[in-house]
Amino acid sequence: MIIKDKNFSEDEIVSKDFESVTFSNCKFNNLNFRFAFFKDCEFKFCDFSGSIFDIANFSKCSFSESKLSYLDFSGADLNECNFGKAMMENSIFHKQKGASKSMDKKFNLTDSKFENADLTGSVFVLCDLANVSFRNSKLENCVFEKCNLKGTDFSGARIGGVNFEGSKMDKTILDVDGFMSYGNSKGFVLPD
């Protein structure tokens, strides 16, 4: 099924299941995705501005060139999603704590892709991003706090001002330009 150029209302999303649907140039503005389930869906040039994800599930979905900026993904489950070429500036990826406030919960994004995405200023907290690709993405001023970045690929990514506070780095891939950009953003300079 293909749905084009539609402005969705909250009633059309809340507690609904969508499977194998292509949404093209649709608007999901200022909606609460409460108990919404999307499987094998494709979002092309869609706009999610101002939306809230409250127990929403996206499984095997892609968001090519969709606008997902200024969103909090803490209430969403993301499984095998492709955010390639998405605009996701200043978004937040973390999981809400469990019943105990002292218990931290990991956000597993190991099967997601963020290639060629604009994630400027986005924040990842306690995310498992092992082996995830951020190739050629715009990551300026992003925060990766206490994340697992083992084998994560930042090749070609613009990472000026990125903060990797407390993150696990092991075989994390960063090209020479990335090293230079990261070093310069931390005040390092090459000798003359």
C-alpha positions as CSV (number, residue, x, y, z in Angstrom):
1,M,0.0,0.0,0.0
2,I,1.2,3.5,-0.8
3,I,0.0,6.6,0.9
4,K,1.0,10.0,-0.6
5,D,0.7,13.6,0.5
6,K,-1.5,12.9,3.6
7,N,-1.7,15.0,6.7
8,F,-2.3,12.4,9.5
9,S,-4.4,13.1,12.6
10,E,-3.7,11.5,15.9
11,D,-6.9,9.3,15.6
12,E,-5.4,7.8,12.5
13,I,-2.2,6.8,14.4
14,V,-3.0,6.0,18.0
15,S,-3.4,2.2,18.7
16,K,-3.0,1.4,15.0
17,D,-0.9,-1.2,13.2
18,F,0.7,-0.5,9.8
19,E,2.6,-3.2,7.9
20,S,4.3,-2.9,4.5
21,V,3.1,0.6,3.9
22,T,5.0,3.3,2.0
23,F,4.3,6.8,3.2
24,S,5.5,9.4,0.7
25,N,5.6,13.1,1.5
26,C,3.2,12.6,4.5
27,K,3.0,14.8,7.6
28,F,2.8,13.4,11.1
29,N,3.1,16.8,12.8
30,N,2.5,17.2,16.6
31,L,1.1,13.7,17.0
32,N,1.3,11.3,19.9
33,F,2.3,7.9,18.5
34,R,0.8,6.1,21.4
35,F,0.6,2.3,21.0
36,A,1.4,2.7,17.3
37,F,3.1,-0.2,15.5
38,F,4.9,0.1,12.1
39,K,6.5,-3.0,10.5
40,D,8.3,-3.0,7.1
41,C,7.2,0.5,6.4
42,E,9.0,3.1,4.4
43,F,8.8,6.8,5.1
44,K,10.0,9.0,2.2
45,F,10.2,12.7,2.6
46,C,7.9,12.6,5.7
47,D,7.7,15.2,8.5
48,F,7.4,14.1,12.1
49,S,7.9,17.7,13.6
50,G,6.7,18.1,17.1
51,S,5.6,14.4,17.5
52,I,5.9,12.3,20.6
53,F,6.6,8.6,20.7
54,D,4.8,7.0,23.6
55,I,5.1,3.2,23.4
56,A,5.6,3.2,19.7
57,N,7.3,0.5,17.7
58,F,9.1,0.8,14.4
59,S,10.4,-2.5,13.1
60,K,12.4,-2.8,9.8
61,C,11.3,0.7,8.8
62,S,13.3,3.2,6.7
63,F,13.1,7.0,6.9
64,S,14.9,8.3,3.8
65,E,15.1,12.1,3.7
66,S,12.4,12.4,6.4
67,K,12.4,15.1,9.0
68,L,12.9,13.7,12.5
69,S,14.5,16.7,14.2
70,Y,14.0,17.8,17.8
71,L,12.4,14.4,18.8
72,D,12.8,12.3,21.9
73,F,12.9,8.6,21.0
74,S,12.8,7.3,24.6
75,G,9.3,6.0,24.2
76,A,10.0,4.2,20.9
77,D,11.3,0.7,20.1
78,L,13.5,0.9,17.0
79,N,14.3,-2.5,15.5
80,E,16.4,-2.8,12.3
81,C,15.5,0.8,11.2
82,N,17.4,2.6,8.5
83,F,17.7,6.4,9.1
84,G,19.9,6.9,6.0
85,K,19.6,10.5,4.7
86,A,17.2,11.5,7.5
87,M,17.3,14.9,9.1
88,M,17.5,14.3,12.8
89,E,19.0,17.4,14.3
90,N,18.9,17.8,18.1
91,S,17.1,14.5,18.7
92,I,17.5,12.4,21.8
93,F,18.1,8.6,21.9
94,H,17.8,7.1,25.4
95,K,15.6,4.6,27.2
96,Q,13.5,5.6,30.1
97,K,14.6,4.1,33.4
98,G,12.9,1.1,34.8
99,A,11.0,0.9,38.0
100,S,14.1,1.6,40.0
101,K,15.5,5.1,39.4
102,S,19.0,3.7,40.0
103,M,18.6,1.1,37.2
104,D,19.9,2.4,33.9
105,K,18.5,0.8,30.8
106,K,20.4,0.4,27.5
107,F,18.9,1.5,24.2
108,N,19.8,-1.3,21.7
109,L,20.3,0.3,18.3
110,T,22.8,-2.3,17.0
111,D,20.7,-3.2,14.0
112,S,20.1,0.4,12.9
113,K,21.8,2.5,10.2
114,F,22.5,6.2,10.3
115,E,24.5,6.7,7.1
116,N,24.4,10.1,5.4
117,A,22.0,11.4,8.2
118,D,22.1,14.9,9.7
119,L,22.3,14.3,13.4
120,T,23.8,17.7,14.3
121,G,23.4,18.3,18.1
122,S,21.7,14.9,18.8
123,V,22.3,13.1,22.0
124,F,22.7,9.3,22.5
125,V,22.7,8.2,26.2
126,L,23.4,4.6,27.2
127,C,22.9,3.4,23.7
128,D,24.4,0.1,22.3
129,L,25.7,1.2,18.9
130,A,28.1,-1.6,18.4
131,N,28.9,-2.1,14.6
132,V,26.4,0.7,13.6
133,S,27.3,2.7,10.6
134,F,27.3,6.5,10.8
135,R,29.3,6.7,7.5
136,N,29.2,10.2,5.9
137,S,26.8,11.6,8.5
138,K,26.8,15.0,10.0
139,L,27.5,14.6,13.7
140,E,28.8,18.0,14.8
141,N,28.2,18.7,18.5
142,C,26.6,15.3,19.1
143,V,26.9,13.6,22.5
144,F,27.5,9.9,22.9
145,E,27.3,9.4,26.6
146,K,28.1,6.0,28.1
147,C,27.5,4.4,24.7
148,N,28.9,1.1,23.4
149,L,30.8,2.2,20.2
150,K,32.6,-1.1,19.6
151,G,33.2,-1.4,15.9
152,T,31.0,1.6,15.1
153,D,31.8,3.2,11.8
154,F,32.3,6.9,11.6
155,S,34.1,7.0,8.3
156,G,33.5,10.2,6.4
157,A,31.4,11.6,9.2
158,R,31.8,15.2,10.3
159,I,32.5,15.0,14.0
160,G,33.7,18.4,15.1
161,G,32.7,19.1,18.7
162,V,31.5,15.5,19.4
163,N,31.6,14.4,23.0
164,F,32.2,10.7,23.6
165,E,31.9,11.0,27.4
166,G,32.3,7.6,29.1
167,S,31.7,5.7,25.9
168,K,33.3,2.3,25.2
169,M,35.6,2.6,22.1
170,D,37.1,-0.6,20.7
171,K,37.9,-1.0,17.0
172,T,35.7,2.1,16.5
173,I,36.3,3.3,12.9
174,L,37.4,6.9,12.3
175,D,39.2,8.1,9.2
176,V,42.1,10.6,9.2
177,D,39.8,13.6,8.5
178,G,37.7,12.5,11.5
179,F,40.8,12.3,13.7
180,M,41.8,15.7,12.6
181,S,38.4,17.2,13.1
182,Y,37.9,15.6,16.5
183,G,41.4,16.6,17.7
184,N,40.9,20.2,16.5
185,S,37.6,20.4,18.3
186,K,39.3,19.4,21.5
187,G,42.1,22.0,21.1
188,F,44.8,19.8,19.7
189,V,47.0,21.2,16.9
190,L,49.6,19.6,14.7
191,P,53.2,20.9,15.2
192,D,54.7,23.1,12.5
